[in-house]
Amino acid sequence: DVDGVRIEGLGSDNNLVMGNYIGVDLEGTGTVNNMGNGVRIMGGAKNNTIGGDTPSKGNVISANTASGVRINDSGTSGNIIANNIIGLGSDGSWDLGNDGDGIYLYESSAGTVIGPGNVISVNHHNGIWIDGVNGTQVFGNYIGTNAAGEAARMNEGYGIMVGNASVNTVIGGDTSAERNIISGNDSYGVYLADSGTNNVTISGNYIGLGADGSLALGNNDAGVDIGNGIQNVTIGGDSPGERNLISGNGVSEYRHGTGVEIRGASASNNTIEGNLIGTNADGSAELGNWTNGLLIIDAANNTIGGAAPGAGNVISGHTRYNISITGGGTNLITGNFIGTD
C-alpha cells in the first residue's frame, strides 16, 4: 500500500494533519487517489490529530483505494479525527468514496476519538469499523448523509460496526453537539457483532432521520442491531439528552427494517431506555421503522424501559409490531409508551 500520509512508530506523537486534500484534486471534486489509505497511524504512534477543532482545519480524505483513515497496532493510542470530510468532495455532497471503510480501527489500537464534525459518507465498506479495540469515542458526526444532514449519501456497509471484542465504546453523548446523525447507510445504522463486544453506550443520536429530526433518511436495515454474545449495552438513558431517535429505517419487508434488534441466546444484560422509536424528534408524529419497533429473538435478561422517570421508551408507528419477542427467556418490558405519542 502507498498511503497518502503515514504516521508510524514509537515517538511519532503529537503530529497535526490539517487542511489537506488527500486523494482528490485541487478543486476537491475529482479523483487523484492514493493507492492505499488516505491517512494511516500505526506502530505505537500517539496523540496525533487528523483535522482539528474547527472546520477550517479539516481535511478532505476521499477516493483512496483502501480506507480514508486507518489506525492500528497495540500501543497506538489517543489519536483524534475531527472536522474532516471522508468520502465526499470538498462541498460535502459530491460522491468520492474511499474503496474501504471511511475510518477503520483495529489490532488493539486504543482511545481513538472520532469527532466532532466529521462527515463520513459514500465509502464502499462501512462508515466506521471498530474492530477489536478499546475505548473509542464517536460523537458529533454525520455518517451516511451529506454535510447538511438533509440527504442520504450511503456508506455501502454499516454506518458504524463494532466487533471482534471491542469494549468501552461510546457512540454519541447527552448534548446536541455530541449527537451523531447515522442515517442513509446501505445496511444497519449501528451493528454490534461478536462475543466479547461489551460495554457499549449509544446515546443521544439520530438513527434513520436527518439532522432536523423529522426527515426520514433511513438505513436500509435495522437502526441498531445487538448480535449474539453482546452484553452490557446501553441504548439511550433516562435523561432527555441521552435519548436516541431511531426511526424511518428499512426499505422493504425483505430487509430487517427494525428500529432495534437483540438477537441470540447470549445477548443479555442490555438496556434500552428513554428512546423514541418510530416517531419524530418530539414524539408527536409517526416515522415508523419499516417492520418492527423492537425485535427480540432468542435473547434473555434484557431490560426495555424502566421505572425511573424518563426511562420509558416511546415505541410507536410501526406497520408490523411495536414490540415482537420470539423464543429466548425472560426480558423485562416496563414503563414504556407503546402505540402513543
matplotlib code that plots the C-alpha trace (Angstrom):
import matplotlib.pyplot as plt

x = [0.0, 1.1, -0.7, -1.3, 0.0, 1.6, 2.5, 4.3, 6.3, 7.1, 7.8, 5.7, 3.5, 1.6, 1.6, -1.1, -2.6, -4.8, -6.4, -5.3, -6.9, -5.9, -7.0, -8.8, -7.8, -7.2, -10.8, -11.8, -14.3, -12.2, -10.2, -6.4, -6.4, -3.6, -3.0, -3.6, -5.2, -5.7, -4.1, -2.6, -1.5, 0.3, 3.2, 2.6, 2.1, 0.2, -1.9, -1.9, -4.7, -6.3, -8.2, -8.7, -11.1, -12.7, -14.0, -11.3, -8.7, -10.3, -9.1, -10.9, -9.9, -11.7, -11.3, -8.4, -8.1, -8.2, -9.7, -9.9, -8.3, -6.8, -5.4, -3.8, -1.4, -1.1, 0.2, -1.2, -3.4, -5.0, -5.4, -8.1, -10.1, -12.2, -13.9, -12.9, -14.8, -14.2, -15.7, -17.3, -15.9, -15.0, -18.5, -19.8, -22.1, -20.0, -19.6, -15.9, -16.0, -12.9, -12.8, -12.6, -14.1, -14.3, -12.4, -11.0, -9.6, -8.1, -5.3, -5.7, -5.3, -6.9, -8.5, -9.3, -11.7, -13.8, -15.4, -16.8, -17.6, -16.6, -18.8, -18.2, -20.2, -20.3, -17.4, -17.5, -17.5, -18.5, -18.6, -16.7, -15.4, -14.2, -12.5, -11.0, -10.1, -10.7, -12.1, -13.3, -15.5, -17.6, -19.6, -20.8, -20.5, -22.7, -22.4, -24.2, -25.6, -24.4, -22.7, -26.1, -27.7, -30.6, -29.9, -28.7, -25.1, -24.9, -21.9, -22.2, -21.9, -22.9, -22.9, -20.9, -19.8, -18.3, -17.0, -14.3, -14.4, -14.2, -15.0, -15.9, -17.2, -19.2, -21.4, -22.9, -23.5, -26.0, -25.8, -26.8, -23.2, -22.3, -25.2, -24.3, -26.6, -26.3, -28.7, -28.9, -26.5, -27.0, -27.2, -27.6, -27.1, -25.1, -24.2, -22.7, -21.1, -19.1, -19.0, -17.0, -18.1, -19.3, -19.8, -21.1, -23.1, -25.3, -26.9, -28.3, -28.1, -30.5, -30.5, -32.6, -33.5, -32.0, -30.5, -33.8, -35.3, -38.3, -36.9, -36.8, -33.3, -33.5, -30.7, -31.7, -31.7, -32.2, -31.4, -29.4, -28.6, -27.3, -25.9, -25.4, -22.9, -23.2, -23.7, -23.9, -25.0, -27.0, -29.1, -30.4, -30.7, -33.2, -32.3, -33.6, -30.2, -29.4, -32.5, -31.9, -34.3, -34.4, -37.0, -37.5, -35.2, -35.8, -36.7, -38.8, -40.1, -37.2, -34.7, -34.8, -36.3, -36.5, -35.7, -33.7, -32.9, -31.5, -30.6, -29.2, -29.2, -26.1, -27.3, -28.1, -28.0, -28.6, -30.7, -32.9, -34.4, -35.7, -35.6, -38.1, -38.5, -40.8, -41.6, -40.1, -37.8, -40.6, -42.6, -45.6, -45.7, -45.3, -42.0, -42.1, -39.4, -40.4, -41.5, -41.0, -40.0, -38.2, -37.4, -36.0, -35.1, -33.9, -32.4, -33.0, -32.4, -32.6, -34.5, -36.7, -37.7, -37.6, -39.3, -37.3, -38.7, -37.6, -36.6, -39.6, -39.3, -41.9, -42.3, -45.0, -45.9, -44.8, -46.5, -46.0, -45.3, -44.1, -42.5, -42.0, -40.4, -39.7, -38.1, -35.5, -36.1, -37.3, -37.0, -38.4, -40.5, -41.7, -42.7, -42.9, -45.4, -46.4, -48.6, -49.0, -47.2]
y = [0.0, 3.6, 5.8, 9.5, 10.2, 7.6, 8.3, 5.3, 4.1, 4.9, 8.5, 9.6, 11.6, 14.9, 15.5, 17.6, 16.8, 19.8, 21.5, 19.0, 17.3, 13.7, 11.6, 14.3, 17.1, 20.7, 21.6, 18.8, 17.4, 14.9, 11.8, 11.7, 8.7, 7.3, 3.5, 2.8, 4.6, 8.3, 8.6, 5.7, 5.9, 2.8, 1.2, 2.9, 6.5, 8.5, 11.7, 12.7, 14.9, 14.4, 17.7, 20.0, 21.9, 23.9, 23.0, 25.2, 22.7, 19.7, 17.6, 16.1, 12.4, 10.7, 8.4, 6.4, 2.8, 1.5, 3.3, 7.0, 6.8, 3.6, 3.3, 0.1, -1.8, -2.2, 1.0, 3.2, 5.4, 8.8, 9.8, 12.3, 12.5, 15.7, 18.0, 16.1, 15.1, 11.4, 10.0, 13.2, 16.1, 19.4, 20.7, 17.9, 16.4, 15.2, 11.4, 10.4, 7.4, 5.6, 2.0, 0.6, 2.0, 5.7, 5.0, 1.6, 1.0, -2.4, -4.5, -3.3, 0.4, 2.3, 5.6, 6.9, 10.0, 10.3, 13.7, 16.1, 17.4, 14.6, 13.8, 10.1, 9.0, 7.2, 4.9, 1.4, -0.5, 0.7, 4.3, 3.4, -0.1, -0.5, -3.9, -5.3, -2.1, -0.4, 2.9, 4.5, 7.7, 8.6, 11.9, 14.8, 13.2, 12.8, 9.2, 8.3, 11.8, 14.9, 17.6, 19.3, 16.1, 16.6, 13.9, 10.3, 9.6, 6.0, 4.0, 0.7, -1.4, -0.4, 3.1, 2.0, -1.6, -2.5, -6.0, -8.5, -8.0, -4.2, -2.8, 0.5, 2.2, 5.4, 6.5, 9.9, 11.7, 13.7, 17.1, 18.1, 18.8, 15.1, 13.8, 11.6, 11.5, 7.9, 7.6, 6.6, 3.7, 0.5, -1.9, -1.3, 2.1, 0.6, -3.1, -4.7, -8.1, -10.9, -12.3, -10.1, -6.8, -5.4, -2.2, -0.1, 3.1, 4.5, 7.8, 11.0, 10.0, 10.3, 6.9, 6.9, 10.5, 13.7, 16.4, 18.2, 15.1, 14.9, 13.9, 10.1, 9.1, 5.5, 3.0, 0.1, -2.5, -2.0, 1.1, -0.7, -4.5, -6.2, -9.6, -12.9, -12.7, -9.0, -7.9, -4.7, -2.4, 0.7, 2.3, 5.7, 6.8, 8.4, 12.0, 13.8, 14.4, 10.6, 9.8, 8.3, 8.9, 5.6, 5.9, 5.6, 2.6, -0.2, -0.2, -3.4, -6.4, -8.4, -6.5, -6.2, -2.8, -2.8, 0.1, -2.1, -5.8, -8.1, -11.5, -14.7, -16.6, -15.0, -11.4, -10.4, -7.7, -5.0, -1.9, 0.1, 3.1, 6.6, 6.4, 7.5, 4.5, 5.2, 8.9, 12.3, 14.2, 15.4, 12.2, 13.8, 12.2, 8.8, 8.0, 4.2, 1.8, -0.5, -3.5, -3.6, -1.1, -3.6, -7.2, -9.7, -13.2, -16.0, -13.4, -13.2, -10.9, -7.6, -4.6, -2.4, 0.8, 1.2, 2.6, 5.8, 9.0, 9.2, 5.6, 4.5, 4.3, 5.6, 2.8, 3.6, 3.9, 0.6, -1.4, -4.8, -4.9, -2.2, -5.0, -8.6, -11.3, -14.8, -17.5, -16.8, -16.4, -13.6, -10.0, -7.1, -4.5, -1.8, 1.9, 2.4, 4.2, 1.7, 2.9, 6.5, 9.8]
z = [0.0, -0.7, 1.9, 1.4, 4.9, 7.2, 10.9, 12.2, 15.2, 18.8, 19.3, 16.3, 18.6, 18.6, 14.8, 13.1, 9.7, 8.9, 5.9, 3.2, 0.2, 0.4, -2.6, -4.5, -6.9, -6.2, -6.5, -4.2, -6.7, -8.7, -8.0, -7.7, -5.4, -3.3, -3.8, -0.2, 2.8, 2.9, 6.3, 8.4, 12.0, 13.4, 15.2, 18.6, 17.4, 19.9, 20.3, 16.7, 15.3, 11.8, 11.2, 14.2, 16.4, 13.7, 10.2, 8.6, 10.0, 8.5, 5.6, 2.6, 2.7, -0.2, -3.3, -1.8, -2.8, 0.9, 3.9, 4.4, 7.8, 9.2, 12.8, 14.0, 16.3, 20.1, 21.7, 19.0, 21.2, 21.9, 18.3, 17.2, 14.0, 13.8, 11.3, 8.2, 5.1, 4.5, 1.3, -0.2, -2.1, -0.6, -0.7, 1.4, -1.2, -4.2, -4.1, -3.9, -1.6, -0.4, -1.5, 2.0, 5.3, 6.0, 9.3, 10.3, 13.8, 14.6, 16.1, 19.6, 18.9, 21.8, 22.9, 19.5, 19.4, 16.2, 16.2, 16.3, 12.9, 10.5, 7.5, 6.8, 3.7, 0.4, 1.4, -0.3, 3.0, 6.5, 7.6, 10.7, 11.6, 15.2, 15.2, 18.4, 20.1, 23.5, 24.5, 21.2, 21.4, 18.4, 18.7, 16.7, 13.2, 10.1, 8.9, 5.7, 4.8, 3.1, 5.2, 5.9, 7.1, 4.7, 2.1, 2.1, 0.9, 1.9, 3.0, 1.3, 4.6, 8.1, 9.4, 12.4, 13.1, 16.5, 16.7, 17.5, 21.3, 21.1, 24.6, 26.2, 23.1, 23.4, 20.4, 21.0, 24.3, 26.2, 24.3, 20.8, 20.0, 20.7, 18.6, 15.6, 12.6, 11.5, 8.5, 4.9, 5.1, 3.0, 6.0, 9.7, 11.2, 14.2, 14.2, 17.3, 16.5, 18.0, 21.5, 23.9, 22.2, 25.5, 27.4, 24.6, 25.1, 22.3, 23.4, 22.0, 18.3, 15.4, 13.6, 10.4, 10.3, 9.1, 11.3, 11.8, 13.4, 11.1, 7.6, 7.1, 5.8, 6.9, 7.0, 4.7, 7.5, 11.3, 13.1, 15.8, 15.9, 19.0, 17.9, 19.7, 22.6, 23.1, 26.7, 28.8, 26.1, 26.9, 24.2, 25.5, 29.1, 31.5, 30.7, 27.6, 26.2, 26.2, 24.2, 20.8, 17.9, 16.0, 13.2, 9.5, 9.0, 6.4, 2.8, 2.4, 4.2, 2.8, 4.9, 8.6, 8.8, 12.6, 15.0, 17.4, 17.3, 20.0, 18.6, 20.1, 23.4, 24.6, 24.0, 27.6, 30.2, 27.7, 28.5, 26.1, 27.8, 27.2, 23.3, 20.7, 18.3, 15.3, 15.8, 15.1, 17.5, 19.8, 19.7, 18.1, 14.7, 13.2, 11.4, 11.9, 11.0, 8.1, 10.2, 14.0, 16.6, 18.7, 17.8, 20.4, 19.1, 21.5, 23.9, 27.7, 30.6, 28.7, 30.0, 27.8, 29.7, 33.4, 36.5, 36.8, 35.4, 31.7, 31.4, 29.4, 25.6, 23.2, 20.6, 18.1, 14.5, 13.0, 10.3, 11.9, 15.7, 18.0, 20.1, 19.0, 21.1, 19.7, 21.8, 24.5, 28.2, 30.5, 29.4, 31.3, 29.5, 31.8, 31.9, 28.1, 25.8, 23.1, 20.3, 21.6, 21.3]

ax = plt.figure().add_subplot(projection="3d")
ax.plot(x, y, z, "-o")
ax.set_aspect("equal")
plt.show()
